Amino acid sequence: MKLSATTVAEAAARMGVTTEELQGVLALGEERTYKAGDHLFYESTPRRWFGLVLEGEVELSHGLSGMSVHIATAAEGSLLSEGVLFDDLPHATTAMTRSGSVIWELSIDRVQQLRATSPGLFYRICGNVASHVGRRLRESNRRLSLLMSQAPTLSGFRREHDLLGERDIPASAYYGIQTLRAVENFPLSGIKLHHFRHFIVALAFVKKAAALANMQLHVLKEDRARAIAAACDEIIEGKLHHQFVVDMFQGGAGTSTNMNANEVIANRALELMGHERGQYQFCHPNDHVNCSQSTNDVYPTAVKLGVYLTVRDTLSALRDLREALLAKSTQFSHVLKMGRTENQDAVPMTLGQEFGAYAVMIGDGLRHLERAASDLLYVNMGATAIGTGINSPPSYADICTRRLADVSGLPVQLAENLVEATQDSGEFSMLSGVMKTAAVQLSKICNDLRWLSSGPRCGLYEIRLPAMQPGSSIMPGKVNPVILEAVNQICYQIIGFDMTISMAAEASELELNMAEPVIAFDLLFGLTLLRNGAIILASRCISGIEANEDRCMQYVQQSIGLATALNPVLGYERSVAIAREALATGSSVYDLVLQKNWLTREQLEDLLKPENMTHPRQLPEAPPAADI
């Protein structure tokens, strides 16, 4: 969609404003390009702009905990974040572009400016936007009513069998007997496979790639293979996820997960072929959906891809956090303050330098996560049971891996040694260590911000955090650093996950690691926590931090650490003497230097300029020595 003169004129006519007025509004905004995989905003974060999709598509989803629901796709010409025109409520959805997009954005500051300077024009625009929202709501209600009109059917049961006997399965279920046994055997965490959307999608990627490879190698009939692939496509689109009901914690090295996927895909494929669920003679979970496969190559491959996709989400959130910290680094570049080592006064620095260091820490985490995640793209598809490829046709491993790359859109490659790749969990352990390090750095930043904001009367109080909620049920006026505290806690959890993953990776014995389910859970959950922590830290804390410039300068002037900064000018002996006197009398180094006429106020103020105090420079000549 191009904002041509004709397009603008037609839009102005529909809105009841002049072309010049609308052009003036458009000039207040700016076009921003988002790359594939970028997030435009996150659920629960404050709205920052009102936008219009000019190119590409934007997916809107609900849910940040791993299980997200695709709400809608905003195509060219769609409005985004229009609620910023009406209220200050946070986003109700998360917006992400899979293939890239260009958005015209009007910042919240410009929205407020337009409201103040041109109220008539602003409210005419609001009226048109409200009409647009109303049409969208009517369409949503229509679709919802159609869904609700399909009342659930109270079905009977179908009988299935396995090597242990027969069981009755709800006729409405897409899963089968092996899934049912796993549900009964592992009532552990209550967190089901469907909690992690990327993991379910990755399973569908693997099963579709296998079906297409088997069809190409003529070990699976075309009608079955295409039905299996079509069922996988539906799962990739977000359907049938609620049928993945096995607990994330399970014995059997992931066999229950693999069979849950096999049974759901088989029964949906049966429907697509015109048969009833459970008529496995036409499409069998093991013989056809699991053809040329084993849990021991399917499960770790799906875990790797699911974790890789989750890492991409985490990286997007960390990039936003880094940008928020860099913005504060620039904003606070002129604010002089005392640096501290071992919680004692050190030497002056700027608040901007402090926030700039935090941004670099987050950048380190980004770089290390990207590097570690790339190793997950080497998979063992075709290894089957232990890496020898038993029960798979020649060339299957190579063909299936190429198909997997096509299906997933990821640069997946076949591992060099399939026996090693089937038993070694080294890549998971490496990624876990990087995830832990990112959490350690993030928690360190939160610790610092809690200290710097402590008070307000009896602490450091060098920065002011945005007040998010009342802090006490008994102490009036108390406001706690709740966002920082919450992020600290998820970082502790992630650090604990690393120990669990290390033990689970070490638990691999001979040709297989039975403990991969706990590795999968901790990586998927840990990365999700890291992502969400970065989101709330950036949007609900960092972006609203203000500098207490007077308090920062007061500490500089009162600190004996100032003597260190003056040491090259006054000399060591005078600096020691003045530090000792300041400690003994409670006077400030600043005032004592002036009282002793060792420096003029102009000289002292020049030394205290941020650009002179916080960077290497050619020092001025020291004044003559005096009696001490």
Secondary structure, 3 states (H helix, E strand, C coil): CCCCHHHHHHHHHHHCCCHHHHHHHHHHCEEEEECCCCEEECCCCCCCEEEEEEEECEEEEECCCCCCEEEEEECCCCEECHHHHCCCCCCCCEEECCCCEEEEEEEHHHHHHHHHHCHHHHHHHHHHHHHHHHHHHHHHHHHHHHHHHCCCCCCCEEEEEECCEEEEEECCCCCCHHHHHHHHHCCCCCCEHHHCHHHHHHHHHHHHHHHHHHHHCCCCCHHHHHHHHHHHHHHHCCCCHHHCCCECCCCCCCHHHHHHHHHHHHHHHHHHCCCCCCCCCCCCHHHHHCCCCCHHHHHHHHHHHHHHHHHHHHHHHHHHHHHHHHHHHHHCCCCEEEEEECCEEEEEEEHHHHHHHHHHHHHHHHHHHHHHHHHHHEECCCCCCCCCCCCCCCCHHHHHHHHHHHHHCCCCEECCCHHHHHHCCHHHHHHHHHHHHHHHHHHHHHHHHHHHCCCCCCCCCCEECCCCCCCCCCCCCCCCCHHHHHHHHHHHHHHHHHHHHHHHHHCCECCECCCHHHHHHHHHHHHHHHHHHHHHHHHHCHHHCEECHHHHHHHHHHCCCHHHHHHHHHCHHHHHHHHHHHHHHCCCHHHHHHHCCCCCHHHHHHHCCHHHHCCCCCCCCCCCCCCC
